[in-house]
Amino acid sequence: MGVCNMKNGIYLAILASLVFSIMNALVKAVSFTIPSTEVAFFRSLIGTILIFTLMRKSNVSFSTTGIPMLITRGVLGALYLITYFYAISKISLTDATILAHMSPIFVFILAFFFLKEKLSRQMIYIMPIAFVGALLLVKPFQFSSYSMYALIGLLSAVLGAGAATSIRYLSQRHHAYEIVFYFLATATLVSIPLMWNSFVMPNTTEWIYLVAIGVVSLVGQVFLTKAFTHENAIVVEVTRYIGIVFNVLWGFLFWFEIPDIYTTIGGCLIVATCIMMSRSKQKWTNQQLIAERTHSSPAASRK
């Protein structure tokens, strides 16, 4: 049964990555004619309606405490979504995706400072490799506007890490649906002033894209949540990196995007670093648990 659940968890993580890559491709496609902030608005609005419906059906009520932290998570998630969609609209789908996948690195850093989670010495040594990879993707040595767009993609990873760190804190006190609701509702509100002066009325095809983005993103979130309930979180996070392959495929098939040597090397460095740090984190956590159990055991107490 355990092996079956493990396989299901990995399959669900792969499926979630595929679904999210389809969402990214839809965002890229519609962003040629619709501003990215408007895409973020409709994605958030549709998601808010859907998640509120799920809350009602599941009898999940809104909390009366912890509101400031929920709003903070919502703002961080909203800014992540807006910057990520903007990066997708301006640079290749592959580069935007790889930069966003640097989020786990920043999660480790933020968790160290704000949640007081410890970092092993190996993790500290490995971390700079990812920033070398990011440097290759940003390409500051070319001094082009592309570099600025890539920096916004990197900013989306930082904001995404901030949102993920806040989720770790909130998940112990609030229902997952409520956390997602605050994220999407806040993103809807934040997007309104940003898109106000550049709003474009979507045509029929664009409406289909926008609705599909909202629905597909929620489906991906459901698959991802189920993956975490079937499998170790570290394994799920590592498996999700297959999403980069899916995004490369869509970028090549629909926009003839071919990653250059800098993107290839930088992406490999980032992915390798995140996988090594995830494994190091798991090993470190296991060692800490063993040490705590040994220290608290009756035999150890008698000694």
C-alpha positions, -999 to +999 in steps of 0.1 A: +000+000+000+028+024+009+046+018-024+013+024-043+007+057-024+043+067-032+038+061-069+004+079-068+021+109-052+048+110-079+023+106-107+001+134-092+032+157-089+040+151-126+004+156-136+003+189-116+035+201-133+019+193-167-013+212-159+006+242-146+028+242-177-004+243-198-015+273-177+019+290-184+015+284-221-021+298-221-007+329-202+020+333-228-005+330-257-030+355-244-003+380-232+005+389-268-028+409-269-039+412-232-017+430-206-002+406-181-018+425-151-052+419-167-044+382-172-035+381-135-068+399-126-090+374-144-070+344-133-074+356-097-111+366-100-121+333-115-100+314-089-116+334-061-151+325-073-142+288-076-124+286-042-152+304-025-177+279-039-155+250-026-154+267+008-192+269+009-196+233-002-170+221+023-185+242+051-151+260+056-157+293+075-135+323+076-112+328+106-116+357+130-079+356+141-046+357+122-060+381+096-029+403+092-008+372+083-034+360+059-034+394+042+005+393+041+004+359+024-022+373+000-001+403-009+030+382-014+011+357-035-005+385-056+028+402-063+044+368-072+016+361-097+018+395-113+056+395-117+056+359-129+030+365-155+048+397-166+081+377-170+063+351-191+049+378-213+084+394-219+109+366-220+109+330-232+087+305-214+117+284-205+137+312-189+107+325-169+099+291-157+135+283-146+138+316-128+106+309-109+118+275-100+146+292-079+119+298-053+129+268-031+164+284-026+148+316-013+124+295+008+154+279+026+168+314+032+136+330+044+127+300+066+162+303+082+156+340+091+119+340+099+110+305+110+144+298+126+148+266+105+184+255+105+206+250+074+232+224+072+268+233+062+264+214+030+233+234+020+252+267+026+280+255+004+257+244-024+234+275-025+258+299-044+257+275-074+220+284-080+228+321-080+255+315-107+228+297-127+205+327-123+232+350-134+235+331-166+198+334-172+196+371-164+227+378-186+237+411-171+268+411-192+246+419-223+231+451-207+198+447-225+162+452-215+160+414-215+181+414-184+156+437-166+127+414-176+147+384-163+153+402-130+116+406-126+114+368-132+139+363-104+119+387-082+089+365-088+109+336-073+117+357-042+080+367-038+069+331-043+093+320-016+078+346+007+044+333+000+055+297+005+071+306+038+040+323+051+020+292+041+042+271+063+032+293+092-005+296+083-011+259+074-009+250+111-037+275+120-060+279+089-077+257+064-060+254+030-090+268+012-090+299+033-053+305+026-059+301-011-089+324-010-069+352+006-042+348-020-066+350-050-089+377-035-059+399-027-044+393-062-077+404-077-077+436-057-040+444-063-044+438-101-072+464-105-052+496-102-023+481-122-044+472-152-067+502-150-051+524-176-042+495-200-074+474-199-082+457-232-117+442-237-111+405-246-126+390-277-142+356-277-110+336-281-093+356-254-122+350-230-117+313-236-080+316-228-087+336-196-114+313-183-092+283-191-063+298-172-085+302-141-099+267-143-066+249-152-047+267-124-072+254-098-071+219-112-033+220-110-035+232-074-058+202-066-034+177-081-005+193-063-023+193-029-032+156-034+005+148-043+016+163-010-008+141+009+005+109-009+042+115-009+070+132+010+071+169+004+108+169-006+101+142-033+071+161-046+092+194-049+120+176-067+095+158-091+079+191-100+111+201-118+099+180-147+076+210-153+106+228-168+107+201-195+070+206-203+075+244-206+105+240-229+083+217-251+055+243-253+079+271-260+095+252-288+062+239-303+043+271-303+068+300-303+099+282-317+119+291-286+152+273-285+172+277-252+207+291-257+238+277-240+235+302-211+199+291-204+208+254-207+238+256-183+221+280-159+189+259-158+209+228-151+228+245-123+196+258-107+178+224-109+208+205-097+212+229-067+176+227-057+176+189-058+208+187-038+195+211-012+162+193-009+180+160-003+204+177+021+174+192+039+157+158+042+189+142+054+194+170+079+159+167+092+161+130+096+193+133+116+178+159+139+147+137+145+170+107+153+190+128+177+159+141+194+145+106+198+178+093+212+181+122+236+145+118+249+145+080+251+143+063+286+177+046+280+193+080+273+177+095+304+191+068+327+226+075+314 
